[in-house]
Amino acid sequence: MEMKPKKELIRVVKSPEGEVSVDLKGKSAGRGAYICYNLECLEKAKKSKRIEKSLETPISEEIYSQIENIIKKQSGGDVIG
């Protein structure tokens, strides 16, 4: 729940059709939720279902895995998958 510039955040978007995806460019149409490039933030958001509440829809494990891989890649860690 910190304030950061959008460029420092990962956007997860729910399209008007109801599809959820990771939007790295920040230009996709739909309702967006943002998460920082930090695995700890991701775990907290996942545990509290913060992204699901923001987008008002369930988030698949695949989306969480994509976000995790993006964070690991950004931090220079090993990316699985």
C-alpha positions as CSV (number, residue, x, y, z in Angstrom):
1,M,0.0,0.0,0.0
2,E,2.9,2.4,-0.8
3,M,2.8,5.1,-3.3
4,K,5.3,4.6,-6.2
5,P,5.6,5.8,-9.8
6,K,3.7,3.5,-12.2
7,K,6.9,2.7,-14.0
8,E,8.1,1.0,-10.8
9,L,5.1,-1.3,-10.6
10,I,3.6,-4.3,-12.4
11,R,0.1,-3.9,-13.7
12,V,-2.4,-6.7,-13.6
13,V,-5.4,-5.9,-15.7
14,K,-8.9,-7.3,-16.0
15,S,-10.2,-6.6,-19.6
16,P,-13.8,-5.6,-20.3
17,E,-14.3,-9.2,-21.4
18,G,-13.2,-10.4,-17.9
19,E,-9.8,-11.8,-18.8
20,V,-7.0,-11.2,-16.4
21,S,-3.5,-10.7,-17.6
22,V,-0.2,-9.0,-16.8
23,D,0.2,-5.7,-18.6
24,L,3.9,-4.7,-18.7
25,K,3.3,-1.7,-20.9
26,G,0.5,-0.3,-18.9
27,K,-1.7,0.4,-21.9
28,S,-4.2,-2.4,-22.0
29,A,-7.9,-1.5,-21.6
30,G,-9.6,-2.5,-18.4
31,R,-9.4,-2.2,-14.6
32,G,-5.9,-2.4,-13.3
33,A,-4.2,-3.3,-10.1
34,Y,-0.5,-2.6,-9.3
35,I,2.1,-4.5,-7.4
36,C,5.8,-3.6,-6.8
37,Y,8.8,-5.6,-8.0
38,N,9.2,-7.4,-4.7
39,L,8.5,-11.0,-3.9
40,E,7.5,-10.1,-0.3
41,C,4.8,-7.7,-1.7
42,L,3.6,-10.4,-4.0
43,E,3.3,-12.9,-1.2
44,K,1.4,-10.4,1.0
45,A,-0.9,-9.5,-1.9
46,K,-1.5,-13.2,-2.7
47,K,-2.2,-14.1,1.0
48,S,-4.6,-11.2,1.5
49,K,-6.2,-11.6,-2.0
50,R,-5.5,-7.9,-2.5
51,I,-5.3,-8.1,-6.3
52,E,-8.5,-10.3,-6.5
53,K,-10.4,-7.7,-4.4
54,S,-9.1,-4.8,-6.5
55,L,-10.1,-6.5,-9.8
56,E,-13.2,-8.1,-8.3
57,T,-12.4,-11.5,-9.9
58,P,-10.4,-14.6,-9.0
59,I,-6.7,-14.6,-10.0
60,S,-5.2,-17.8,-11.3
61,E,-2.0,-19.4,-10.1
62,E,-0.6,-18.9,-13.6
63,I,-0.9,-15.1,-13.2
64,Y,0.8,-15.2,-9.9
65,S,3.6,-17.3,-11.4
66,Q,4.0,-14.8,-14.3
67,I,4.3,-11.9,-11.8
68,E,6.8,-13.9,-9.7
69,N,9.0,-14.6,-12.8
70,I,8.9,-11.0,-13.8
71,I,10.0,-9.9,-10.4
72,K,12.8,-12.5,-10.4
73,K,13.9,-11.5,-13.8
74,Q,13.9,-7.8,-12.8
75,S,16.0,-8.5,-9.7
76,G,18.5,-10.7,-11.6
77,G,17.4,-13.9,-10.0
78,D,16.8,-17.2,-11.8
79,V,13.5,-17.4,-13.7
80,I,11.7,-20.7,-13.7
81,G,9.2,-21.4,-16.5
